[in-house]
Amino acid sequence: MIPLSFAQRRMWILHQMEGGSENWNMPAAFRLTGALDQAALTAAIRDVVDRHETLRTVYETNDDGELYQRILPTAEATPEVPVIEVAPGDVSGTIEEAFGYRFDLAAEPPLQVRLFRCSPQEHVLVLVIHHIATDGSSVAPLVRDLAAAYTARRDGRAPAWEPLPVQYKDYTMWQRELLGDVADPDSLAAAQVAYWRKELAGVPQPLNLPLDRPRPVQASGRGSTVGLMVEPEVASGLQKLADERGATMSMVLHAALAVLLRKLGGGDDVTIGSSIAGRTEEALADLVGFFVNTQVLRVDLCGDPSFTDLLAQVRHKSLAAYEHQDVPFDMLVEAINPERSAAYQPLFQVMLGLQNYERPELELAGLTLEVEQTIPSTSKVDLFFNMIVDDSGALRGDISYATDVFDRETVEAFGARFVRVLEQLVGDPGMCVGDVDVLSPGERQRLVVEVNDTAEPTLELVEAVRRQVRATPEALAVIGEEESLTYQELEARSNRLAHWLADLGVRAESRVAVCLPRTVNLVVALLAVIKAGGAYVPIDPEHPRSRIDYILEHADPLLVLDAEALAGVDWPAYPDAAPEVVVRPENAQYVIYTSGSTGKPKGVAIPRGAVANYLATTQRRFPLSSADRMLFSTTVAFDMANTELYLPFTAGATMVMAGKDTVTDPSAVLELIRRHGVTAVQATPAFWQMLLMHDPNAAKGLRIIIGAEAVPVRLAETLAKQAAEVFNMYGPTETVTWCTEARVEVGQGAPIGRPVGNTQVYVLDSRLSPVSRGVPGELYIAGAGMARGYQGRPELTAERFVACPFGPAGARMYRTGDLVRWDGNGQLEYLERTDFQVKIRGFRIELGEIEHVLTGHPGVAQAAAVVRENQDGDKRIVGYVIPEPDASQADGGVQALLAELPAYLRGRLPDYMMPSTLIPLSEVPLTPNGKLDRGALPSEDINAAVSREPRNSHEERMCALFGELLGIERVGIDDDFFELGGHSLLATRLSARIRGEFDIEMPLRTIIKYPTAGELAALLLVTTPAESSDPLAVVLPLNSDPGTGKPPLWFFHGGGGLGWTYFSFASYVPDWPAYALQARGSDGVDKLAGSVKEMVEDYVTEMLKIQPEGPFHLIGWSYGGTVVQAVAEALDRRGHEIAFVAILDSQPGGHGFTEIHAGKALPDYRSELEEFFGQYIGTDNRQDFLDAMAKVLANNHTLMMDFESPVYRGDVLFFSATLQERSYAHLWRPYVLGSIEVHDVRATHHEMNMPAAVAEVMEVIKRKLAELTE
């Protein structure tokens, strides 16, 4: 057997991963004008196929999955040349269709030919060759040979060309001999791999590019192209620069592209792919074949080098790469073993090509030829800059791009910025790369000036309250849980207290600590401090005593206004009128303490003018009226409270105060909202999620402000659908509360929007230069809403409040530490923190403070804290501790330390800063420069890191296959094939072994997507009925009865009628009997159900034969969820006990089935089954099986169109797929009288039976079963 070359092997693997797509075709089209000799053309193509063996080679695997190539005789391999009549206007579409031909590399040669006849004197010749048989350098010899053969055959003779010195198979064997075995340390392969392993160690993956949309799980390969042109004078300047520096044009372009990628957010460690011809021997020059190799250039831009220094680096690395060009790219990938993903190319996602091979010119005797220009519809990488120097001296080309992640306008902007980079570097090669400006003057104007044109009038709080007192003195201002106040009463009481404070010496800049419970007196006290001219320091009395003591010590207030102090006020002794005070806008209104990185809270001093601006701009965007009632639920120690405390008073609205016990009880909050007719609610995403979990319609009709942390898109969608209006607000404590806002609309995500009134926002790089749209940068804020700085911390104030280069002299801007970008709609999108400050449930937290407190314990030597996020988006703090040696050796050791730490932390940290988990470590992982390597900290399930043993026969057989192929004795179900040392070629052998072992096709792309033994075994369980004696029976046993005496779990089929998918679900509960109900007719014999009601009664009858009495445990996904609710109602109606009903992302009957399935015919359903299910099926009679399944699917959906779900009296567990727009939970409310407990699953609807989703669902069900059996 002839092996494949390394390049061919790589191409074969890529072809298999993409399901045999057309992405790896190399097509060409030529318009032929004149008298074409069709017979001569057909004969010439036969001659070319005979001359080049690669054009008549097929690629096969043996039973062990080993690849080999088989060269066919010319007679068997010559492609037909059909002449197809085409109207002139249809030529482009016809060519595009021909270009999309999908090759079966095992069954046909890699060449297709089409001849389109537009008229007797005009034809279009299309050649489509798979990349496995050709490359760019092959085009010239192929075209030359075709022209020579056509001329000869037209003259009635055979072509008289020189015989080729070698064929591609000779190159294959020579290459293997040259490289040797990479396991041999003396081989060329080992030496070159060692170089590349060192050069590419730790390459960041993937390159951070400003994508227009998130990457799909698997790249489609679809692409498009935009043009690129560099003027001749710039191109000549680039060539001159190359000559002066002993470099090539390609090196200059590589260095310039690295600069562009850095400016696009790619960071300082950039990798760029490029092709090298690979024809190192003269004998290969005239051969058609796949010789090209891929190399990776890694460019280091750290330290802001000059371009000339960068070019020297690129030159050095390019020459080194050339010296190590023989090692094939796939061998390189196997050696480095980067994390595999079907979403992007490994090691690089951007390529650069400068074409310097011979340009083909096809000349056929008696014909005028013109190359048909077509736009490629594929892209192998995210971006491919393909350049050539044309006859005019201009540098031109195109950028191919992946349409999965980029829009055309974005890539056109990339091209314009690349040209701008080249122009600047020609003008000043010695400039630092950080000084290169990629923005056009128009972009700069939009991003710096136009977006920040936000001038508005402001509003003073005390005067606003007085105006409302005059207008509506008897209107309710505050509704407390024990007492309410009218505007007149609020004014009078706060004025009296203000006089009392003034008598005690409170003036402008006096600080008064306010530490009061959540009653109306809290509001009175805050207003009183403001009216007295002072600045309040809000303190939550529920916080730990040590934190309160620190704030009091640091703030050094004139007095503390707490319950004891208020009890001593002689209220009648003071007048109702406000005291006369002199204050200025720059005087502090409050000093609020937030988490500090040094381990201690820091005080942020907010001036009165900033608050006045905030209230005016918020009222303008979120206008309240006297008819509104706004909930006050936020702790006074959190800056969000400003909105709830003061915004109602600017409009004569009413504040409805939630007490400290109410705010932690969602049912109490909702009852408070309903009882008092609350119309406006501000809350964090975590608070809203809590309310919606309790009541799916909690937001209905409300006006909502949400903010303080990133808003999950799913939550934004839910709120936008229910609420009267929703605003997503963003702002750090240093800008009062909010400084940007965006109205949340359905389908528009959750951007943080544009700046509010009198506010400027700038997205800047590390040199304080504006970044382009889509590029991440740090957010800086300027304008009227800024804090004065940090109380008593001038050095920190100077660090965070810096000079603003875009404003007038003396202007400042605040450095937020938040990474954001401008989206395509001109709105800001929040990405992440640039430091280790985080937000949990809306509270800003410095992880350093938690670490500081942890190391304050005498038993802790070192500590670290990180935030982990689970699949539901729930964030939690995880603490890591290294015990002191004495603590480790004491009684109880480390476990005793871990047991006492929570109580120690609770006395020093507020609840929202408490770690949810504490993990002991022997040492803290460090980066090479000695800093804490947070990315290397283990996950919190460190103690469960050992891979689990197989739980069923499928898992046992899959683990055995892993071990056999990888040479490993013990393999568990959590072990990853690639992490154990597998690579793409071994994965093809695994695919072949699975086919032989299970009679199931497991495509290579599926193995990459689900690489653990457990996941692949679960896929087998999804698609095969295991050892079942009758896999198509109405009742399918999933688990053999374990003899525990427990009642069974009943699973209900989806639309296709089969319950095989539930084998993977049942594997999680091996100690419970489990059955799946399957549709009649799945065997192709039984009569199909006549209605859903008939189906339900049939299933109930079958169930009662096995389980005559309750309790019943019922589970259904998709169509099965609709059925399972109806079965529950039928069993309940007969008097049987229902333990639980679990509905997996289903909708009630009568909701959307007609809309979704109207107009579908049987062939449509069969195609769906083939696409989503058929690739795995390995039954003996595949076609009959799919036909029967299609009939069941079509019948089931037809029946559901006429079905209305009944009303079920009990409770329901609902599992909602979160990776899609639609949510069905709320649709069930009219059909379920009990509670609906919603659990989010990170999957699409069609992925709910995939391993990760099944694990999430069954963990909840296992907990529910445990609760029921306690």
PyMOL commands that set and color helices and strands:
alter all, ss='L'
color gray80, all
select helices_A, chain A and resi 6-17+22-24+38-51+53-56+74-77+88-99+131-133+136-154+168-179+188-199+232-244+249-266+282-284+307-323+329-336+408-427+433-435+441-452+461-471+487-503+520-531+545-555+563-567+571-573+608-621+641-650+666-676+685-694+713-722+733-735+794-800+847-855+885-889+893-906+911-913+934-936+942-944+953-966+984-998+1004-1009+1013-1023+1060-1066+1092-1106+1119-1133+1153-1157+1162-1174+1182-1201+1225-1231+1245-1247+1251-1269
alter helices_A, ss='H'
color red, helices_A
select strands_A, chain A and resi 25-34+57-61+67-71+83-85+111-119+122-130+223-230+269-276+293-300+350-354+367-371+383-389+395-402+476-479+484-486+511-515+535-538+559-562+588-594+602-607+629-632+654-657+680-683+703-707+725-730+740-743+754-755+759-764+777-783+789-790+801-803+812-822+828-833+837-840+843-846+860-869+875-883+917-920+1035-1039+1049-1052+1074-1077+1112-1117+1138-1144+1212-1217+1236-1241
alter strands_A, ss='S'
color yellow, strands_A
deselect
rebuild
show_as cartoon
